[in-house]
Amino acid sequence: MATARQHPADEAAEPTTAERVHSLLTATASLTVRALGEHHDLASPVAVHGSRLRLRAPIDAPLTLAAVDAPDGLAVVLDVTDVSPVAVRDRVRGRLSLAGRLRLAHLADDGLSVHLRVDAAHAVLSTPYGTGAVTAAELALVTADPLARTEAGLLTHLADDHADALAVLTRLLDPALLAGRPAVRPLALDRYGLVLRLDHPHGHRDVRLVFPEPATDTEDFGHRMHDLLAAAQHALPAHRT
């Protein structure tokens, strides 16, 4: 993936693998739990506290019953798929598999579901750009990206309502990347920058535009986007790698 930089090259330009894992877990609303040779699909948000995760499952679900029968913990693998909220070719941005031990935590307030605890051991995140492994200790040292929970809404808003802004941002790219006039769609974003998908008839290319400084929250993201647009409109130079 190409990167257009707007700040010194020695500063971080994108999240670490551990940060990506934390953010993906924080933002997901569904996952699959593999345990005892079975696959259990859960429509559950994930609460992340260091290397300890909290899930929610129906009280009578097979996974809950298996957890009850395993007081020392049930060996599990959590599978989470990261899908772009914007309609593009090849929408899967990554696949996460996290191994750990699952235990019953406590009954939920509704009396119909339970909270399950997963003590993470390690995780593997595969993306179109490569595969990275993360230990429980590494996961415990990071926090989710401040834009993780709002990324989907921000991206769809940008795609649906600001095509003109996307066109302006392409001025920051190497002109060679725009040969053939590819369709430009926003693919991903985080506090460090915005990833654009350049979609050609026979393939695509992803390019990261790096903010002058990381965004601290959703409001600050708006300011960082204005910085990029100003740079593009005034044809300011960008160091590209």
Long-range contacts (C-beta under 8 A, 24 or more apart in sequence): 1-129, 1-195, 1-205, 1-206, 1-207, 1-208, 2-173, 2-174, 2-177, 2-205, 2-206, 2-207, 2-208, 2-240, 2-241, 3-207, 3-208, 3-210, 3-240, 3-241, 4-172, 4-173, 4-174, 4-207, 4-208, 4-209, 4-210, 4-238, 4-240, 5-210, 5-238, 5-239, 5-240, 5-241, 6-172, 6-209, 6-210, 6-211, 6-212, 6-227, 6-228, 6-231, 6-236, 6-238, 7-210, 7-211, 7-212, 7-213, 9-239, 9-241, 12-192, 12-214, 13-192, 13-193, 13-208, 13-210, 14-190, 14-192, 14-193, 14-208, 14-210, 15-145, 15-190, 15-191, 15-192, 16-142, 17-125, 17-132, 17-133, 17-134, 18-134, 18-138, 18-139, 18-141, 18-142, 19-142, 19-143, 19-144, 19-145, 20-94, 20-125, 20-132, 21-96, 21-98, 21-123, 21-125, 21-134, 21-139, 22-48, 22-139, 22-142, 22-143, 22-144, 22-145, 23-144, 23-145, 23-148, 23-190, 24-80, 24-82, 24-94, 24-96, 24-125, 24-148, 25-53, 25-80, 25-96, 25-98, 25-144, 26-144, 26-148, 26-149, 27-144, 27-148, 27-149, 27-151, 27-152, 28-80, 28-82, 31-55, 31-78, 31-79, 31-80, 32-78, 32-79, 32-80, 33-63, 33-76, 33-77, 33-78, 33-79, 33-102, 34-76, 34-77, 34-78, 34-79, 35-63, 35-66, 35-74, 35-75, 35-76, 35-77, 35-102, 36-66, 36-74, 38-62, 48-144, 50-139, 50-140, 51-119, 51-120, 51-136, 51-137, 51-139, 51-140, 52-117, 52-118, 52-119, 52-120, 53-78, 53-98, 53-100, 53-117, 53-118, 53-120, 54-105, 54-115, 54-116, 54-117, 54-118, 55-102, 55-115, 55-116, 55-117, 55-118, 56-108, 56-113, 56-114, 56-115, 56-116, 57-113, 57-114, 57-116, 58-112, 58-113, 58-114, 59-107, 59-111, 59-112, 59-113, 59-114, 63-102, 63-116, 64-104, 64-114, 64-116, 67-102, 67-103, 67-104, 67-114, 67-116, 68-104, 70-102, 70-103, 71-103, 73-101, 73-102, 73-103, 73-119, 74-101, 74-102, 74-103, 75-99, 75-101, 75-102, 76-100, 76-101, 76-102, 76-118, 78-118, 84-155, 84-187, 84-188, 85-151, 85-152, 85-153, 85-155, 85-156, 86-155, 86-156, 86-159, 86-185, 86-186, 86-187, 86-197, 87-185, 88-185, 88-187, 88-197, 88-199, 88-204, 89-197, 89-199, 89-204, 90-128, 90-204, 93-127, 93-128, 93-187, 93-188, 94-125, 94-126, 94-127, 95-125, 95-126, 96-123, 96-124, 96-125, 96-126, 97-123, 97-124, 98-122, 98-123, 98-124, 99-123, 100-136, 128-206, 129-206, 145-190, 145-191, 146-191, 146-215, 146-216, 146-217, 146-218, 147-189, 147-190, 147-191, 147-215, 147-217, 147-218, 147-221, 148-190, 150-218, 151-188, 151-189, 151-190, 154-189, 154-218, 154-221, 155-186, 155-187, 155-188, 155-189, 158-186, 159-185, 159-186, 165-225, 165-229, 166-196, 168-229, 168-232, 168-233, 169-194, 169-196, 169-209, 169-228, 169-229, 169-232, 170-196, 170-232, 171-232, 171-233, 171-235, 172-209, 172-228, 172-231, 172-232, 172-238, 173-207, 173-240, 174-240, 177-205, 177-207, 189-221, 191-215, 191-216, 191-221, 194-225, 194-228
